[in-house]
Amino acid sequence: MNLHGTVAEGFEPVRDAFARNFTALGERGAAVAVYRDGRKVVDLWGGTRDVDGTPGTEPWRRGTAQVVRSATKGVAAAVPLLLHRRGELDLDAPVGEYWPEFKAHGKERVPVRHVLNHRAGLPVLDRPLSPEDALDPLRGPAAVAAQSPVWEPGTDHGYHALTYGWLLDELVRRVSGGRGAGQWIADEIAGPLGLDLWVGLPAAEEEADRAGRVGRLAEPEPSRPGSGPRLRPKRSVTEAYENPESLTRRAFAAITPFPDQNDPVYRAAALPAANGIATADGLARFYAALIGEVDGVTRGVRLFDRATMELARAEESAGPDRVLVVGTRFGLGYMLHGSASPFLGPGSFGHPGRGGSLGFADPEAGIALGYVTNGFRKTVTADPRAQALVRAVRASLAQGPS
């Protein structure tokens, strides 16, 4: 496997772990970037841009982007928090104050913060949306507004796997005079920071063939040297994913059937819960800008001030998750470090993407990481490839300053 890119002195363990992901964990194509105190210290890529990796497939290049699934949620969460900082969105105001149609079926008092901390009680749709309806910017929010909560809002938490995106997008649209989250990110975040990151891939980027093809990967052989321990999910988790009536299955089936993630129509739509497209550097640089200034032409541009950063990572929900059926921790739109989603340390915040990708920041260590892959596995919150890279960053820091 030919790997490309650079690592700063002291971060060689990340390069070694990235290489092992290919040789031991079946990686087909991927990239990882790490920033420390606003300076890029890891920039690696390898494999093929398309998951099938057939002869003639183009190699992964600097600037290859991929669908990052739920890692999109962490990017999208910055929008309401920045609107709050500007005084345009009150996190404790009822959602219905901005979006009157949302008040239906006893949701009059659901506050905005419950959209972000997964306590709104709306992880499922009684009538799942077709792919065509799901990609329509009006029909998804209308379906969520018409949905009755499946638990009393605020009394418990459960991962809003897909509905999170429609809830957030419509809130942003109502507050911003019709500008959805995808356009807001392009105008206010990706543009100023020079990020290769989109929620709604522009036609010009599609025509430039920026995004590779994603797909499922077979699980690595448990006895393969270097493959590490084979983790077995708890029976309760397995049963939840197998039972079509469970909140787990219904949450992930809010769009049925799920669209082809390689379809240009899907990539052009804006689903802030699921279809962000990014390079590893775009994702890492985004998180670096949440916790400090970033080097390069955007020196001086910072997204979150200290108060907003602390708001993002303050624990809002913790304990058994009614959808994921494991213990999870959430701040406002961000997963927090814990057993279900291990990041670098207790102060880390970010978001994984189902099956592989990961973006997070750790303010205390000054670290921001972005990992993107074209091969999805069964994992939801803690993919072994991403976790190997996180452990390697931790080992690099333990060696001393670079």
Beta strands, then each sheet from edge to edge (+ up, - down):
strand 1: 3-7
strand 2: 29-36
strand 3: 39-47
strand 4: 66-67
strand 5: 197-198
strand 6: 215-216
strand 7: 277-278
strand 8: 317-320
strand 9: 327-330
strand 10: 335-336
strand 11: 349-352
strand 12: 358-362
strand 13: 367-373
strand 14: 375-376
sheet 1: 1+ 3- 2+ 13- 12+ 11- 10+
sheet 2: 4+ 7- 5+
sheet 3: 6+ 14+
sheet 4: 8+ 9-
end
